[in-house]
Each structure stands twice: as C-alpha cells, then as structure tokens.
C-alpha cells in the first residue's frame, strides 16, 4: 500500500481545480480581517513580544507586530491572532479550523519568497486539503464524533501543523518527495489539547500559531535534508496510532484524493463564537424577528446534538455566568441571549462579546432561564451540520419552537460576497484606516493575477488600534 504521506504529497504538489482555487482568496481575506481585529488583545501583544524577542531576520509581516520577523515567527503571530476570536472557519464533519494555521503559514512563506498570488492560492488549497483529510482520519462515522476531540486533542493544531508544512514546502519549491518529508517531520511537531475549552485559560489561542510555525520549520528542515518517516501517519508508531489508536480511518484520508476536495466543506463563521452555538443564535434571531420580546421569556431550552453539550452547556452554572467575553463565546445560554438581545456584525458580532456584557445583569437574568440539552435525534444530521432546536415558553403561556438544521456559512447556506465583505469591514473598522483596509481587500481579491505578494501585508505591520486600548 502506498504510504498516506506519499498520496497526500502527490495531491499537494499537483494542480488544484479552478473551482477550489476560486474560493481561496476569500479564505485569506477572512483570516486577515480576523487577525486585525484580534491584534489588540493582551494575548496578541504577548505573542508579538515573544516573536520580537527571538531576534529573527525580517522576512515577513506579523500583523500589528511593529517590525518584520522571520517567516516562522510571523506565521506564529498571525496564526494566534487568526484563532483568538473563535471567528475562523470550520470544516465539517471533522470539526476543525483549517484556515487559521494554513493561511498564516502560507502568507508568511509567500511573502518571504516573493511568489505569485497564484502560487499562494495553490499552496493554501493544498494545505487546507491535507489538514481536513487528516481530520477526517480521526472522524468516527459510527459515533459521529471526532476521536481527537473525544481524547482531549485539538485536531485543529495537530492536523494544521501537517497541512501548514505541505503548503510551506510547496511554496519553497519542493517536489512531492520534499513535501512528504516536510509533512513527516511535522508529524513529530503536531500537538494540542483542548482542556482550555472546558476549564478556561487562553493557551488555545496559541494552537494555530504554533501549528503554522511548526509547519514552516518542518518545511525549512526538509529543504536542508532532514527526512521524515514515510509512514509517519499510519505506521505502528505514527501519528494516527499515537493519537487515535485503532480508531483511525486511513481510507477517509485518501478516498478520492485529488478528485473530491474536502476543502469545499469548510464553513465560514458568521458569528464570533464556538461553532456549536451558531444555529442556536440563528434560532434566537429568528424568534426575535417574529416579534418575541425577551422580556416575555419564562424558559428557553436549547437542544443540540449530545456531544456538543459538554462544550457549550456544561457545567450549566458556569455557562450561565461567564466571567469574560471569551468564556461567553463557548456558552449556549449566553449566545442564545446574544441572539435575542444583540445585533452587531452579521446578526451577532464582536461587540456582543465584551467582558462587560458577559457580566451584564440583564443578560445573566435571561441566561438563568436558558437550559441546554442534548437531543439524540439531531445526531442524524450532526456533525455534517451542527443543528439546534430552541423552545421558548412565554408569560402568556405560549410555546414557540424554532429549528435550525443547517449552518449559515456552509454549502447549504453560504454567506454572500457582500456578507463576507461586511465581516471583513467590521473586523478592520476603527483599527485600520478605511483606505488601507480597502486596498488590502482589493489586493487579496485579485491575488490570482498578482505577480508577487511581497509587501502585501506591510501596511498592517505597525501596532494596530493603539488609540482603542
């Protein structure tokens, strides 16, 4: 049997279908906008300082970093920023976030190497496909759940490191063998646990940055002759055995590889919150649009697929009383309340997830009336979609039910070009001058014709939003 890495590297070094290529600039725009918005966070400033302390040669742009750094350090910073707001895209059913590592890694190497926009597009597409394919290798079809997730592992960073290595190696001019070695090296660097989702801490924000950094490092080492084992994925002591044991599904990684692109199954996020909460937000917005006054709510029950309850509904006491805007992003009660009371962005936006609003007495009063429950019937859809049913009883004794079975931002309910542009504008507004934000948007939109991407992000190098502290 041909090793998995060999099959992945053949795909990653080959042509990318035009239909897939056409969607990549929007992925890059989305990540850049999110990174700009996240640049003012304390954690972002911490990683900018860390990257500066490494004293690397100026090769690429860390957004808001103040000065250029090596490609690996720039990718680290931008990957952290891209994942820090829980606003980055998600692949289903693997339930991982591919663009937040692959795009920063690709941008940094492309800027350093001065490659064309077309080459950047192809590398991003290849890296995304590797990432989500490895994610599918950890998807248990019978249980309809990610084995990585069940074991406490962050598939986003584990698979993202390998996908970033593929993208970086392609941009460094590697052939299929060189890309395979880069990915094989990255398998020894891939890591991440998700305890922070349950117990708090900001370390999860680092995961995509570290994956992007690891991918570039692996590609650089491969270019200098370091080699990886050909069976680094499926071997007796390979990545899948280490992380997934006998639950790995190698066939899912390679099935129709190069013909059917899983990258087409990546969902944009319309709301800056854990993706498990989005259909609940949609349901609340729908009920509000039909005239429901939040003051009339006696009880509300959010029903979701049972595996998601642990993330957005337990422990319920903590989910009803988030202490920070970041914790609120993982709270079913808070996000439903935001759907009823908020209104930023594309319906619920970043302005609805502040520390002050997380502790707002009116929102907590509403959250106290919101229950989160698992409904096994929704498993027929999950995790190809992340469905929800919201049932509300009112003071007048009425029962209102709103069911949302398909996620906004995915293939069945795509965001329009106008909505994606609005998300970018919302993310950059007040932090970057409008004309600068527009120039970068236009440049990224026209990547396919760009002879070089060097300097493309340079206008975002200076510290961002200092007057907004």
C-alpha positions as CSV (number, residue, x, y, z in Angstrom):
1,X,0.0,0.0,0.0
2,X,1.3,3.5,-0.9
3,X,2.0,5.4,2.3
4,X,-0.5,8.1,3.3
5,X,2.0,10.8,3.1
6,X,3.0,9.8,-0.4
7,X,-0.5,10.0,-1.5
8,X,-1.1,13.4,0.2
9,X,2.1,14.8,-1.2
10,X,1.2,13.8,-4.7
11,X,-2.0,15.8,-4.3
12,X,-0.3,18.7,-2.6
13,X,2.3,19.1,-5.3
14,X,-0.2,18.8,-8.2
15,X,-2.8,21.0,-9.9
16,X,-5.7,22.5,-8.0
17,X,-9.2,22.6,-9.6
18,X,-10.2,26.0,-10.7
19,X,-13.4,25.7,-8.7
20,X,-11.4,25.2,-5.5
21,X,-8.9,28.0,-6.4
22,X,-11.7,30.5,-6.9
23,X,-12.7,30.3,-3.2
24,X,-9.3,30.7,-1.7
25,X,-8.9,34.5,-1.8
26,X,-12.0,34.8,0.3
27,X,-10.5,32.4,2.9
28,X,-7.4,34.6,3.1
29,X,-9.4,37.8,3.4
30,X,-11.4,36.3,6.2
31,X,-8.3,35.3,8.2
32,X,-6.6,38.6,7.6
33,X,-9.6,40.6,8.9
34,X,-10.0,38.4,12.0
35,X,-6.3,38.8,12.7
36,X,-6.5,42.6,12.5
37,X,-9.4,42.6,15.0
38,X,-7.6,40.2,17.4
39,X,-4.3,42.2,17.3
40,X,-5.4,44.4,20.2
41,X,-5.9,41.6,22.6
42,X,-3.5,41.2,25.5
43,X,-2.6,37.7,24.4
44,X,-1.8,39.0,20.9
45,X,0.6,41.6,22.4
46,X,2.2,38.8,24.4
47,X,2.9,36.7,21.3
48,X,4.1,39.8,19.4
49,X,6.6,40.4,22.2
50,X,7.6,36.8,22.2
51,X,8.2,36.8,18.5
52,X,10.3,40.0,18.7
53,X,12.4,38.5,21.4
54,X,13.6,35.8,19.1
55,X,15.6,38.3,17.2
56,X,15.0,36.8,13.7
57,X,15.8,38.4,10.4
58,X,13.0,40.5,8.8
59,X,11.3,38.3,6.2
60,X,7.6,38.5,6.7
61,X,4.8,40.6,8.4
62,X,3.4,39.8,11.8
63,X,0.1,41.8,11.8
64,X,0.5,44.6,14.3
65,X,4.0,43.4,15.2
66,X,5.8,46.7,14.7
67,X,8.6,45.1,12.7
68,X,9.1,42.3,10.3
69,X,10.3,38.9,11.6
70,X,11.2,35.5,10.1
71,X,8.5,33.7,8.3
72,X,8.1,31.2,11.1
73,X,7.6,33.9,13.7
74,X,5.3,36.0,11.5
75,X,3.2,32.8,10.9
76,X,3.1,32.2,14.7
77,X,1.8,35.6,15.5
78,X,-0.7,35.7,12.7
79,X,-1.9,32.2,13.5
80,X,-2.5,33.1,17.1
81,X,-4.4,36.2,16.0
82,X,-6.5,34.2,13.5
83,X,-7.7,31.7,16.1
84,X,-8.1,34.1,19.1
85,X,-11.6,35.3,18.5
86,X,-13.2,31.9,17.6
87,X,-14.2,33.6,14.4
88,X,-12.2,31.4,12.0
89,X,-13.7,28.9,9.6
90,X,-14.6,25.2,10.4
91,X,-14.5,22.0,8.4
92,X,-17.4,19.6,8.9
93,X,-17.7,16.8,9.8
94,X,-14.1,16.7,11.1
95,X,-14.8,19.8,13.4
96,X,-11.5,21.5,13.0
97,X,-10.4,25.0,11.9
98,X,-8.1,24.7,8.9
99,X,-7.5,28.2,7.6
100,X,-6.2,29.7,10.9
101,X,-2.9,27.8,10.6
102,X,-2.6,27.1,6.8
103,X,-3.3,30.7,5.7
104,X,-0.8,32.4,8.1
105,X,1.9,29.8,7.2
106,X,1.3,30.3,3.5
107,X,1.2,34.1,3.6
108,X,4.5,34.3,5.6
109,X,6.4,31.9,3.2
110,X,4.9,33.5,0.1
111,X,5.9,37.0,1.3
112,X,9.4,35.8,2.2
113,X,9.9,34.0,-1.1
114,X,8.2,36.7,-3.3
115,X,6.0,34.2,-5.1
116,X,3.0,35.0,-7.2
117,X,-0.5,35.2,-5.9
118,X,-1.5,32.2,-8.0
119,X,1.3,30.2,-6.2
120,X,-0.1,31.3,-2.8
121,X,-3.6,30.3,-3.8
122,X,-2.5,26.8,-4.8
123,X,-0.4,26.3,-1.6
124,X,-3.3,27.4,0.6
125,X,-5.6,25.0,-1.2
126,X,-3.2,22.1,-0.8
127,X,-2.6,22.8,2.8
128,X,-6.2,23.0,3.6
129,X,-6.9,19.7,1.9
130,X,-4.2,18.0,3.8
131,X,-5.4,19.4,7.1
132,X,-9.0,18.4,6.7
133,X,-8.2,15.0,5.2
134,X,-6.1,14.2,8.3
135,X,-9.0,15.5,10.4
136,X,-11.3,13.0,8.6
137,X,-9.0,10.3,9.5
138,X,-10.0,10.9,13.1
139,X,-13.7,11.0,12.5
140,X,-15.7,8.1,13.9
141,X,-18.5,7.6,11.4
142,X,-20.4,5.3,13.7
143,X,-20.3,7.5,16.8
144,X,-20.5,10.6,14.6
145,X,-17.8,12.3,16.6
146,X,-14.1,13.3,16.3
147,X,-11.9,10.8,18.0
148,X,-9.3,13.6,18.5
149,X,-11.9,15.6,20.4
150,X,-13.0,12.6,22.5
151,X,-9.5,12.1,23.6
152,X,-9.0,15.8,24.5
153,X,-6.8,16.6,21.5
154,X,-7.1,19.7,19.3
155,X,-7.3,18.3,15.8
156,X,-7.1,21.9,14.6
157,X,-3.5,22.2,15.7
158,X,-2.4,18.6,15.2
159,X,-3.7,18.4,11.6
160,X,-2.9,22.1,10.9
161,X,0.8,21.6,11.6
162,X,1.0,18.9,8.9
163,X,-1.2,20.9,6.4
164,X,0.9,24.0,7.0
165,X,4.1,22.0,6.3
166,X,2.6,20.9,3.0
167,X,1.7,24.5,2.0
168,X,5.1,25.9,3.1
169,X,7.1,23.2,1.4
170,X,5.2,23.7,-1.9
171,X,6.0,27.4,-1.7
172,X,9.6,26.7,-1.0
173,X,9.7,24.8,-4.3
174,X,9.7,21.2,-3.0
175,X,8.5,18.3,-5.2
176,X,6.2,15.6,-4.0
177,X,9.1,13.8,-2.1
178,X,10.1,17.0,-0.4
179,X,6.6,17.8,0.7
180,X,6.2,14.3,2.1
181,X,9.4,14.7,4.2
182,X,8.1,18.1,5.4
183,X,4.8,16.6,6.5
184,X,6.6,13.6,8.0
185,X,8.8,16.0,10.1
186,X,5.7,18.0,11.1
187,X,4.0,14.8,12.4
188,X,6.6,14.9,15.2
189,X,5.8,18.5,16.0
190,X,2.0,18.3,15.8
191,X,0.3,18.8,19.2
192,X,-2.5,20.4,21.2
193,X,-5.0,19.6,23.9
194,X,-8.4,21.3,24.4
195,X,-8.8,21.3,28.2
196,X,-9.0,25.1,28.0
197,X,-12.4,24.7,26.3
198,X,-13.7,23.1,29.5
199,X,-11.7,24.7,32.3
200,X,-10.5,28.0,30.9
201,X,-7.1,29.5,30.1
202,X,-6.0,31.3,26.9
203,X,-3.5,28.7,25.7
204,X,-5.9,27.5,23.0
205,X,-5.3,30.8,21.2
206,X,-1.7,29.7,20.6
207,X,-2.6,26.5,18.9
208,X,-3.0,27.6,15.3
209,X,0.1,29.9,15.5
210,X,2.2,27.1,16.8
211,X,0.9,24.8,14.1
212,X,1.8,27.4,11.4
213,X,5.2,27.9,12.9
214,X,5.8,24.1,13.1
215,X,4.8,23.7,9.5
216,X,7.2,26.3,8.2
217,X,10.0,24.9,10.4
218,X,9.4,21.4,9.2
219,X,9.5,22.6,5.5
220,X,12.7,24.5,6.1
221,X,14.3,21.5,7.7
222,X,13.2,19.2,4.9
223,X,14.7,21.7,2.4
224,X,18.0,21.2,4.2
225,X,17.9,17.5,4.0
226,X,16.2,16.4,7.2
227,X,13.8,13.5,6.5
228,X,10.6,12.2,7.9
229,X,9.4,8.6,8.0
230,X,7.3,7.7,5.0
231,X,4.7,6.0,7.3
232,X,4.6,8.9,9.8
233,X,0.8,8.9,9.6
234,X,-0.3,5.2,9.6
235,X,2.8,3.4,10.9
236,X,2.9,1.4,14.1
237,X,4.4,4.3,15.9
238,X,2.9,7.0,13.7
239,X,0.7,10.0,14.3
240,X,-2.6,8.0,14.0
241,X,-1.5,5.3,16.4
242,X,-0.3,7.9,18.9
243,X,-3.5,10.0,18.8
244,X,-6.2,7.7,17.5
245,X,-5.2,4.1,18.2
246,X,-7.3,1.6,16.5
247,X,-10.0,4.2,15.7
248,X,-8.0,5.8,12.9
249,X,-9.6,5.7,9.4
250,X,-6.9,5.9,6.8
251,X,-9.3,5.3,4.0
252,X,-11.1,8.5,4.8
253,X,-7.8,10.4,4.3
254,X,-7.2,9.1,0.9
255,X,-10.6,8.3,-0.6
256,X,-11.0,10.1,-4.0
257,X,-8.0,12.2,-3.1
258,X,-7.3,14.8,-5.8
259,X,-10.8,14.2,-7.3
260,X,-13.1,15.2,-4.4
261,X,-11.9,18.2,-2.4
262,X,-12.9,18.3,1.2
263,X,-11.8,22.0,1.2
264,X,-15.2,22.7,-0.3
265,X,-16.8,21.6,3.0
266,X,-15.2,24.4,5.0
267,X,-17.8,26.6,6.7
268,X,-17.3,30.3,7.3
269,X,-18.3,31.7,10.7
270,X,-20.9,34.4,10.6
271,X,-20.7,34.8,14.4
272,X,-17.6,35.2,16.6
273,X,-18.4,32.2,18.9
274,X,-17.8,28.5,19.1
275,X,-19.4,26.9,16.0
276,X,-21.6,24.7,18.2
277,X,-23.6,27.8,19.2
278,X,-24.3,29.2,15.8
279,X,-27.7,27.5,15.0
280,X,-28.9,28.4,18.5
281,X,-28.0,32.0,17.7
282,X,-29.9,31.7,14.4
283,X,-32.9,30.3,16.2
284,X,-33.0,33.2,18.7
285,X,-32.6,35.8,15.9
286,X,-35.5,34.1,14.0
287,X,-37.8,34.2,17.1
288,X,-36.9,37.8,17.7
289,X,-37.6,38.7,14.1
290,X,-41.0,37.1,14.5
291,X,-41.8,39.5,17.4
292,X,-40.7,37.7,20.5
293,X,-39.8,40.1,23.3
294,X,-37.0,38.7,25.5
295,X,-38.9,40.2,28.5
296,X,-41.7,37.7,27.7
297,X,-39.5,34.6,28.0
298,X,-40.2,32.4,31.0
299,X,-38.0,29.5,30.0
300,X,-35.9,28.6,26.9
301,X,-34.4,25.2,26.1
302,X,-31.7,24.9,23.6
303,X,-31.5,21.4,22.2
304,X,-28.3,20.4,20.3
305,X,-26.5,17.2,19.3
306,X,-25.5,15.5,22.6
307,X,-21.7,15.6,22.0
308,X,-21.7,19.4,21.9
309,X,-23.4,19.9,25.3
310,X,-20.1,19.4,27.1
311,X,-18.6,22.4,25.3
312,X,-21.5,24.9,25.4
313,X,-23.7,23.6,28.2
314,X,-21.6,22.2,31.0
315,X,-21.3,23.0,33.7
316,X,-24.5,24.8,33.3
317,X,-23.9,27.1,36.2
318,X,-20.7,28.4,34.7
319,X,-22.2,28.7,31.2
320,X,-25.0,30.9,32.7
321,X,-22.4,33.1,34.4
322,X,-19.4,33.6,32.0
323,X,-16.9,35.9,33.6
324,X,-15.4,37.2,30.3
325,X,-16.4,37.7,26.7
326,X,-14.1,34.8,25.7
327,X,-15.9,32.4,28.1
328,X,-19.2,33.7,26.7
329,X,-18.1,32.5,23.2
330,X,-18.4,28.9,24.5
331,X,-21.7,29.4,26.3
332,X,-25.0,28.2,24.9
333,X,-27.0,30.3,27.3
334,X,-25.0,33.5,26.5
335,X,-25.1,33.0,22.8
336,X,-28.8,32.5,22.7
337,X,-29.2,35.6,24.9
338,X,-27.0,37.5,22.4
339,X,-29.2,36.3,19.6
340,X,-32.2,37.8,21.5
341,X,-30.5,41.0,22.7
342,X,-27.5,41.6,20.4
343,X,-27.2,42.8,16.8
344,X,-23.7,43.5,15.7
345,X,-21.9,42.2,12.7
346,X,-24.0,39.7,10.6
347,X,-26.6,39.5,13.4
348,X,-24.4,38.9,16.4
349,X,-20.9,40.4,16.3
350,X,-17.8,41.1,18.3
351,X,-19.5,44.0,20.1
352,X,-21.8,41.4,21.7
353,X,-18.9,39.5,23.3
354,X,-17.3,42.0,25.7
355,X,-16.3,41.3,29.3
356,X,-18.9,43.9,30.4
357,X,-21.8,42.2,28.5
358,X,-20.8,38.8,29.8
359,X,-21.4,40.0,33.3
360,X,-24.4,42.2,32.4
361,X,-27.2,41.7,35.0
362,X,-29.9,41.7,32.3
363,X,-28.2,39.1,30.2
364,X,-27.5,37.0,33.2
365,X,-31.1,37.2,34.2
366,X,-32.1,35.9,30.8
367,X,-29.3,33.2,30.8
368,X,-30.6,31.9,34.1
369,X,-33.8,30.9,32.3
370,X,-32.0,29.1,29.4
371,X,-31.3,25.4,29.6
372,X,-29.0,23.4,27.3
373,X,-29.9,19.8,26.5
374,X,-28.8,17.0,24.1
375,X,-31.3,15.6,21.6
376,X,-30.2,12.2,20.2
377,X,-32.5,12.8,17.2
378,X,-30.2,15.6,16.0
379,X,-27.4,13.0,15.6
380,X,-28.8,12.1,12.2
381,X,-27.5,15.4,11.0
382,X,-24.5,16.1,13.2
383,X,-21.7,16.7,12.5
384,X,-22.3,17.4,8.8
385,X,-24.3,20.2,10.2
386,X,-24.5,21.5,13.8
387,X,-28.3,21.7,14.3
388,X,-30.3,23.2,17.1
389,X,-33.9,23.5,18.3
390,X,-34.9,26.4,20.6
391,X,-38.1,26.0,22.5
392,X,-39.4,29.1,24.4
393,X,-42.4,29.4,26.8
394,X,-43.8,32.9,27.3
395,X,-45.5,34.7,30.0
396,X,-48.8,34.4,28.1
397,X,-48.4,30.6,28.1
398,X,-47.4,30.1,24.5
399,X,-44.8,27.7,23.4
400,X,-42.6,28.8,20.5
401,X,-40.2,26.4,18.7
402,X,-37.6,27.4,16.1
403,X,-35.5,24.7,14.5
404,X,-32.3,25.4,12.5
405,X,-30.8,22.3,10.8
406,X,-28.2,23.8,8.5
407,X,-25.4,26.2,9.5
408,X,-25.2,29.6,8.0
409,X,-21.9,30.0,6.2
410,X,-21.7,26.4,4.8
411,X,-22.5,25.0,1.4
412,X,-26.3,24.8,2.1
413,X,-26.5,28.4,3.5
414,X,-23.5,30.2,2.0
415,X,-22.5,33.7,3.0
416,X,-22.7,36.0,0.1
417,X,-19.8,38.0,-1.2
418,X,-21.4,41.1,0.3
419,X,-21.7,39.4,3.7
420,X,-18.1,38.2,3.7
421,X,-17.0,41.7,2.8
422,X,-19.1,43.1,5.6
423,X,-17.4,40.7,8.1
424,X,-14.0,41.9,6.9
425,X,-15.0,45.5,7.2
426,X,-16.5,45.0,10.6
427,X,-13.2,43.4,11.7
428,X,-11.0,46.1,10.4
429,X,-13.2,49.1,11.3
430,X,-11.7,51.5,13.8
431,X,-8.4,49.7,13.8
432,X,-7.1,50.3,10.2
433,X,-7.7,53.3,8.1
434,X,-10.6,52.7,5.7
435,X,-8.5,53.3,2.6
436,X,-5.8,50.9,3.8
437,X,-8.3,48.2,4.6
438,X,-9.9,48.6,1.1
439,X,-6.5,48.4,-0.6
440,X,-5.6,45.2,1.1
441,X,-9.1,43.7,0.4
442,X,-8.8,44.6,-3.3
443,X,-5.2,43.2,-3.4
444,X,-6.3,39.9,-1.8
445,X,-9.4,39.7,-4.0
446,X,-7.1,40.0,-7.1
447,X,-4.5,37.5,-5.9
448,X,-4.8,35.3,-8.9
449,X,-3.2,38.0,-11.1
450,X,-0.6,39.3,-8.6
451,X,3.0,38.7,-9.8
452,X,4.3,38.9,-6.2
453,X,2.8,39.0,-2.7
454,X,5.8,40.6,-1.1
455,X,4.8,43.6,0.9
456,X,1.1,42.9,0.5
457,X,0.6,42.9,4.3
458,X,3.2,45.6,5.1
459,X,0.5,48.3,5.8
460,X,-0.6,46.1,8.7
461,X,2.8,45.9,10.3
462,X,2.5,48.9,12.7
463,X,0.8,48.4,16.0
464,X,-2.9,48.5,15.4
465,X,-5.6,50.3,17.4
466,X,-3.3,51.9,20.0
467,X,-5.9,54.6,20.5
468,X,-8.6,52.0,21.2
469,X,-6.9,50.5,24.3
